[in-house]
Amino acid sequence: MFGHPRSGTTWLVQLLTDGLNLRLWNEPYLGQILGFANLLKDNEPGRFDDPTFWMSHPQEENWRASLNTLFMDVIARQAGPAAGFAGLAIKEPNGTVVAPLIVKAMPQAKFVFMLRDPRDVIASLIDARKPGSWMGERVHEEFNRTKVVNQSIKRFLRIAEGLKEVRALAPGRLYEMRYERLRSDPLAEMNHLAHVLGLPCDTAVLRKAIERHDYERIPAARKGPGRFVRTARVGGWQEELEAGEIAAIHRQLGTFLDDLGYPVPTGGEGG
């Protein structure tokens, strides 16, 4: 499962595990481990033609087989029918920037790409990184709002490239889920996802899971600004982002927003 952090992947995983009986492999950070490939692609692209580099093009058959062995071993040991589960859900938002590598290494897997309006995602990240917030308490660097926005834009540009490549690599194995659709009608969306993934679905069990993890049922003390569970709002960016931030996002991510169907206001960059 891919998606930019703060796109709703945690909520989706809760519905997959509680509602569709999948075992969770939560954020193994494989993307962080494999992410050095992106650095080389930017700084030393010639290395990918060098067979001494393990992840080079000449070595692709070997590294794909090695990564597949790792993934399949975990699945067989932890999440197969013998373990009492319908399968394994790997939540890997931090690996989204190297999604094509993971897709190549798992030819039998199906992939869910969780997509949410990048502007809402960036607004959520700004809140998360503020001093005193749930993430700010564990990030040991001074809060810089502009830096958060710029880093997020750069990450989304990389994700846009990766999504385009994954679409070409995995036709029929990729489902692009929208956070906004899931918020609007979670039962219908999860039923559809179960069908796409080929998973058995007990509607009564799924309905209970949706109710259990509904935003409205979360105690007020555990949600809101500065909390891991924040507002679950669609379109909140219009009130939360500054005009200059919106302009920068539209200027650099306008094409990606259009591709995803998220409207960019006309007649001015700020919207």
C-alpha positions as CSV (number, residue, x, y, z in Angstrom):
1,M,0.0,0.0,0.0
2,F,1.5,3.3,-1.1
3,G,0.5,6.9,-0.5
4,H,2.1,10.1,0.8
5,P,2.3,10.2,4.6
6,R,-0.9,11.8,6.0
7,S,-3.0,10.5,3.1
8,G,-5.2,8.2,5.2
9,T,-3.2,5.0,4.9
10,T,-3.5,4.3,8.7
11,W,-7.3,4.4,8.5
12,L,-7.4,2.3,5.4
13,V,-5.2,-0.4,7.0
14,Q,-7.5,-0.5,10.0
15,L,-10.4,-1.3,7.7
16,L,-8.3,-3.9,5.8
17,T,-7.2,-5.7,8.9
18,D,-10.4,-5.5,11.0
19,G,-12.8,-5.6,8.1
20,L,-11.2,-7.9,5.5
21,N,-9.0,-10.1,7.8
22,L,-5.6,-9.1,6.5
23,R,-2.4,-9.3,8.5
24,L,-0.5,-6.0,8.7
25,W,3.2,-5.5,8.1
26,N,3.3,-1.9,9.3
27,E,5.8,0.5,7.7
28,P,8.9,-1.7,7.2
29,Y,10.6,1.3,5.7
30,L,11.7,-0.7,2.7
31,G,11.4,2.5,0.7
32,Q,13.9,4.3,3.0
33,I,16.3,1.4,2.5
34,L,15.9,1.4,-1.3
35,G,15.6,5.2,-1.5
36,F,19.3,5.5,-2.2
37,A,18.5,4.5,-5.7
38,N,16.7,7.8,-6.2
39,L,19.7,9.6,-5.0
40,L,22.0,7.8,-7.4
41,K,19.5,8.4,-10.2
42,D,19.8,12.2,-9.6
43,N,23.5,12.3,-8.9
44,E,25.2,9.4,-10.6
45,P,22.8,8.0,-13.2
46,G,25.6,6.2,-14.9
47,R,25.8,3.7,-12.0
48,F,22.7,2.1,-13.2
49,D,24.5,0.7,-16.3
50,D,27.4,-0.6,-14.1
51,P,26.9,-4.3,-13.4
52,T,28.9,-4.1,-10.2
53,F,26.1,-2.0,-8.7
54,W,23.6,-4.4,-7.2
55,M,20.5,-2.5,-8.4
56,S,21.8,-1.7,-11.8
57,H,19.9,-2.5,-15.0
58,P,22.2,-5.5,-15.8
59,Q,21.5,-6.9,-12.4
60,E,17.7,-6.3,-12.4
61,E,16.8,-10.0,-12.7
62,N,18.9,-10.7,-9.6
63,W,17.7,-7.9,-7.4
64,R,14.1,-8.5,-8.3
65,A,14.4,-12.1,-7.4
66,S,16.1,-11.3,-4.1
67,L,13.5,-8.8,-3.0
68,N,10.7,-11.1,-4.0
69,T,12.2,-13.9,-1.9
70,L,12.2,-11.5,1.1
71,F,8.6,-10.4,0.6
72,M,7.2,-13.9,-0.1
73,D,9.0,-15.4,2.9
74,V,7.4,-12.8,5.2
75,I,4.0,-13.5,3.7
76,A,4.3,-17.2,4.0
77,R,5.4,-17.1,7.6
78,Q,3.1,-14.5,8.9
79,A,0.0,-14.0,6.8
80,G,-0.9,-17.1,4.8
81,P,-4.0,-19.3,5.3
82,A,-2.0,-21.4,7.8
83,A,-1.7,-18.4,10.0
84,G,-5.5,-17.8,9.8
85,F,-5.3,-14.7,7.6
86,A,-6.6,-13.9,4.2
87,G,-3.3,-12.3,3.2
88,L,-0.8,-9.6,4.1
89,A,-1.2,-5.8,3.8
90,I,2.1,-4.0,3.7
91,K,1.6,-0.4,4.6
92,E,4.5,1.5,3.1
93,P,3.8,5.3,2.7
94,N,7.5,6.1,3.2
95,G,8.3,3.7,0.4
96,T,6.1,5.4,-2.1
97,V,8.9,7.3,-3.7
98,V,10.4,4.0,-4.8
99,A,7.1,2.3,-5.6
100,P,8.2,1.1,-9.1
101,L,11.1,-0.9,-7.6
102,I,8.8,-2.6,-5.1
103,V,6.2,-3.3,-7.9
104,K,8.9,-4.9,-10.1
105,A,10.0,-7.1,-7.2
106,M,6.5,-8.4,-6.4
107,P,5.0,-9.6,-9.7
108,Q,2.2,-11.6,-7.9
109,A,1.1,-8.8,-5.6
110,K,-1.6,-6.2,-6.0
111,F,-1.1,-2.6,-5.0
112,V,-3.3,0.1,-3.5
113,F,-2.2,3.7,-4.1
114,M,-4.0,5.9,-1.6
115,L,-4.4,9.3,-3.1
116,R,-5.6,12.5,-1.3
117,D,-5.6,16.1,-2.3
118,P,-1.9,17.1,-1.9
119,R,-3.0,20.4,-0.4
120,D,-4.9,18.7,2.4
121,V,-1.9,16.4,2.9
122,I,0.5,19.3,3.2
123,A,-1.8,21.2,5.6
124,S,-1.8,18.0,7.8
125,L,2.0,17.7,7.7
126,I,2.4,21.3,8.7
127,D,0.2,20.7,11.7
128,A,2.1,17.5,12.6
129,R,5.5,19.2,12.5
130,K,4.5,22.1,14.7
131,P,6.2,22.3,18.2
132,G,4.2,20.3,20.7
133,S,2.5,18.2,18.1
134,W,2.6,14.4,17.9
135,M,5.3,14.4,15.3
136,G,7.1,17.5,16.4
137,E,8.0,15.9,19.7
138,R,10.1,13.2,18.0
139,V,11.6,15.3,15.2
140,H,14.8,17.0,16.4
141,E,15.0,20.0,14.2
142,E,13.5,23.5,14.4
143,F,10.1,23.8,12.9
144,N,10.2,25.6,9.5
145,R,6.9,25.9,7.8
146,T,8.3,26.8,4.4
147,K,10.7,23.9,4.5
148,V,7.9,21.5,5.2
149,V,5.9,22.8,2.2
150,N,8.9,22.7,-0.1
151,Q,9.9,19.2,1.0
152,S,6.4,18.0,0.5
153,I,6.2,19.4,-2.9
154,K,9.4,17.7,-3.9
155,R,8.1,14.4,-2.5
156,F,4.9,14.8,-4.4
157,L,6.8,15.4,-7.7
158,R,8.7,12.2,-7.1
159,I,5.4,10.4,-6.3
160,A,3.9,11.7,-9.5
161,E,6.7,10.2,-11.5
162,G,6.4,6.9,-9.6
163,L,2.7,6.7,-10.0
164,K,3.0,7.1,-13.7
165,E,5.5,4.3,-13.9
166,V,3.5,2.0,-11.6
167,R,0.5,2.5,-13.8
168,A,2.5,1.2,-16.8
169,L,4.2,-1.6,-14.8
170,A,1.1,-3.0,-13.1
171,P,-2.1,-2.7,-15.2
172,G,-4.7,-4.8,-13.6
173,R,-2.7,-5.0,-10.3
174,L,-3.1,-1.4,-9.2
175,Y,-6.1,0.2,-7.5
176,E,-6.0,4.0,-7.0
177,M,-8.1,4.7,-4.0
178,R,-9.2,8.2,-3.2
179,Y,-9.4,9.4,0.4
180,E,-12.3,11.6,-0.5
181,R,-14.4,8.6,-1.8
182,L,-13.5,6.6,1.3
183,R,-14.7,9.4,3.5
184,S,-17.9,9.8,1.6
185,D,-19.0,6.1,1.5
186,P,-16.5,3.8,3.2
187,L,-18.7,0.7,3.0
188,A,-19.2,1.0,-0.8
189,E,-15.5,1.8,-1.3
190,M,-14.2,-1.1,0.8
191,N,-16.6,-3.5,-0.8
192,H,-15.3,-2.5,-4.2
193,L,-11.7,-2.8,-3.0
194,A,-12.3,-6.3,-1.7
195,H,-13.7,-7.2,-5.1
196,V,-10.7,-5.7,-6.9
197,L,-8.3,-7.5,-4.6
198,G,-10.2,-10.8,-4.8
199,L,-10.8,-10.9,-1.1
200,P,-13.8,-12.5,0.6
201,C,-16.0,-9.8,2.2
202,D,-18.4,-10.3,5.1
203,T,-20.4,-7.1,4.9
204,A,-21.5,-7.3,8.5
205,V,-17.9,-7.6,9.7
206,L,-16.8,-4.8,7.4
207,R,-19.6,-2.5,8.6
208,K,-18.6,-3.1,12.2
209,A,-15.0,-2.3,11.4
210,I,-16.1,0.9,9.7
211,E,-18.2,1.9,12.7
212,R,-15.4,1.0,15.1
213,H,-12.9,3.3,13.4
214,D,-15.3,6.1,12.5
215,Y,-13.8,9.5,13.1
216,E,-16.9,10.7,15.0
217,R,-16.4,7.8,17.6
218,I,-12.9,8.8,18.5
219,P,-12.9,10.7,21.8
220,A,-12.3,14.4,21.5
221,A,-9.2,14.2,23.7
222,R,-7.6,11.9,21.1
223,K,-8.2,14.0,18.0
224,G,-7.8,17.5,16.7
225,P,-4.9,19.9,15.9
226,G,-1.6,18.5,17.0
227,R,-2.9,15.0,17.3
228,F,-2.2,12.0,15.1
229,V,-5.9,11.9,14.2
230,R,-6.6,15.5,13.2
231,T,-9.8,16.6,11.4
232,A,-10.4,14.1,8.6
233,R,-11.7,17.1,6.6
234,V,-11.9,17.3,2.8
235,G,-10.8,20.7,1.5
236,G,-9.6,22.1,4.8
237,W,-6.5,23.4,3.1
238,Q,-8.4,26.4,1.9
239,E,-8.5,27.7,5.4
240,E,-5.2,26.2,6.7
241,L,-2.7,27.1,4.1
242,E,-1.3,30.5,3.5
243,A,-1.8,32.3,0.1
244,G,1.9,32.0,-0.8
245,E,1.9,28.3,0.1
246,I,-1.1,27.6,-2.1
247,A,0.5,29.6,-5.0
248,A,3.7,27.5,-4.7
249,I,1.7,24.3,-4.7
250,H,-0.4,25.2,-7.7
251,R,2.6,26.4,-9.6
252,Q,4.7,23.2,-9.0
253,L,2.0,20.6,-8.6
254,G,-0.7,22.0,-10.9
255,T,-0.2,19.3,-13.6
256,F,-0.4,16.5,-10.9
257,L,-3.5,18.0,-9.4
258,D,-5.1,18.1,-12.8
259,D,-4.1,14.5,-13.5
260,L,-5.8,13.4,-10.2
261,G,-8.9,15.6,-10.8
262,Y,-8.4,18.0,-8.0
263,P,-9.5,21.5,-9.2
264,V,-7.0,24.3,-9.3
265,P,-8.7,27.7,-9.1
266,T,-8.4,29.8,-12.2
267,G,-7.8,33.6,-12.3
268,G,-5.0,33.5,-9.7
269,E,-2.6,31.2,-8.1
270,G,-3.8,31.6,-4.6
271,G,-7.4,30.3,-4.9
